[in-house]
Amino acid sequence: MTLPERQLANAIRALAMDAVQAANSGHPGMPMGMADVATVLYSDYLKFDPTAPKWADRDRFVLSAGHGSMLAYATLHLAGYAHPTMEEIRNFRQLNSPCAGHPENFELAGVETTTGPLGQGLATAVGMALAERHLNAIYGDDLVDHRTWVIAGDGCLMEGINHEAIGLAGHLGLGRLIVLWDDNKITIDGSTDLSTSEDVKARYAATGWHVDSCDGHDGADIRRAIDGALADNRPSLIACRTLIGFGAPNKQGTSATHGSPLGADEVAAAREALGWTSEPFVIPGDVASAWAAFGEKGKKLHSEWNDRLANNEKKSDFETRLSGKVVPGDAFKAYLDGLVAEPPKVATRKASENTLTALTADIASLVGGSADLTGSNNTKTSSTKPLTKNDYSGRYVYYGIREFGMSAAMNGMALHGGVVPYGGTFLVFADYCRAAIRLSALQKQRVVYVMTHDSIGLGEDGPTHQPIEHLQSLRAMPNLLVLRPADAVETAECWALALAQEDRPSLLALTRQNLPPLRHDVTENLCLKGGYRLRAASAAKKVVLVATGSEVSLAMEVADQLEAAGQGADVVSMVSTELFDEQTAAYQADILPDDALIVSIEAGTTFGWERYTGRHGLRFGIDSFGASAPIEDLFRHFGLTADAITPQILAKLGN
């Protein structure tokens, strides 16, 4: 006997309200409202194999409305994934349960991306859809032919990142992206009428999307709308009109079901209204069997795909690409050798471009881009032709003025696999990207952020464009590798380090202004230590000058003056505080000895440098906003010259 589809959807509703009730915390309304849509998706459309959650050609399903996490946990469990188990669902939102308050991709296989900050799930899905089309263009339909599905709520569509994401998706014609909008007209505050009156569907249509509507509680109408989306070559938005908290007779359709447990009495009433007679956390055998059957179709598709892969001439290349292993090759080695033969005086942004020219020639999986600053960020190379809706095989994305959307899309590309994304903007605009950078770090994704114009050294554009607090604020973010190289050799080494980080993102802070060559030996990647002794004191060591980026050459000038005054000075290039902190205590003590005056020099806030200089050290930087002037005038104005710094160090030493 075929079970009524509503009964299968009610299994999601029951698990959602039971888990939230047991935790006394959570959001039951969205899972209960979108249960019918999710059931149709899993039964007829979603390509997945629950026994192989990382199958390369699976469909990607993103729950952008991550507060409704119980929809993800319920469907994963019902569809036959090994996790979450029913016991783990019982422990929803509790310590050590993979069923976190919002879905975390590092907790559960089957959760494609961490969601919760509204809008980022959908924006990340754009990157997934982009990666799918790019790899399809290279490997063909036999190996890469899947879709990206998103369930999004009103909050996802209101957040500013949504505008950036859908504009990019529409421009690139990402027709394999389908967004199912939980159009329940409720937010935490109450009716959406309180806060918005825009025509969402018209906005999506204006950006080049296919748009349709359906009754989110009518299986036939849901299928009609999805079939229409599948037939269209544009990205699709389907407005699924739903009743939030569907089945809770006294609270459905109200904000009371959005972010709070229903309460024991309402749960009991919902069970009666839905005709659900099972005890909490119990799924009837016939319902469980029907859900398990959905996954069987995917297992067959996976088996057929394995056969195609085995007989495909690109099998080895495809598997290497999907493994994520990237190794700089001959072009990179030749470039390093050239830096020693002819040390250049260049801005590190230009040194980055030169490095990328070699790396993109060596590594086909590198896909770059810029938020409308290609000529300033220097992120495009001869190997990276444009990626467009007419040619997805390209390796350079023109993201437009969409810093946040770019960063989220890069997360999606990295999560999808087969692509190592990098993208550029000015360092000051890291503030626009920060929420996505945080998710890169949280999800341990190899995304490379190329941030140029890294100090007052950008000059006349003035304080709105001159980053002051940005380096230290980014260093405060867990699991983000911040790299600020001092010359062309260090820039090349930092790129090699960034690509070697398989479980964290990297951010390269690069100069606009030219810098002199300081390193003349590439036999060892010294940046690997984070901070290293670039120059040892000639006289008896009294001072250690710790500097980063463009200020390392300034530290060398200060060291010259100190040595001339009989005070020995080491110069330490602190390329990455994160990497330095990972070194042994003995190494750190050797580089920053207790019996020397430690002095930091960086053209940014001095906040935080006391962890290296100690309370009695000296910190030279900028603890105000910048100013508009030529570069040399700015460094003099802020006291970042050897003539200004050296006397203060000598005075501290008692000379």
Secondary structure by P-SEA (a helix, b strand, c coil): ccccaaaaaaaaaaaaaaaaaaaccccccccccaaaaaaaaaaccbbbbcccccccccbbbbccccccaaaaaaaaaaaccccccaaaaaacccccccccccccccccccccccccccaaaaaaaaaaaaaaaaaaaacccccccbbbbbbccccccccaaaaaaaaaaaaaccccbbbbccccccccccccccccccaaaaaaaaacccccccccccaaaaaaaaaaaaacccbbbbbccccccccccccccccccccccccaaaaaaaaaaaccccccccccaaaaaaaaaaaaaaaaaaaaaaaaaaaccaaaaaaaaaaccccccaaaaaaaaaaaaccccccaaaaaaaaaaaaaacccccccccccccccccccccccccccccccccccccccccaaaaaaaaaaaaaaccccccccccccccccaaaaaaaaaaacccccccccccccccccccccccccccaaaaaacccbbbbbbccaaaaaaaaaaaaacccbbbbbbcccccccccccccccccccccccccbbbcccccbbbbbcccaaaaaaaaaaaaaaacbbbbbbbcccaaaaaaccaaaaaaacccccbbbbbccccccccccccccccccccccbbbbbccaaaaaaaacccccccaaaaaaaacc
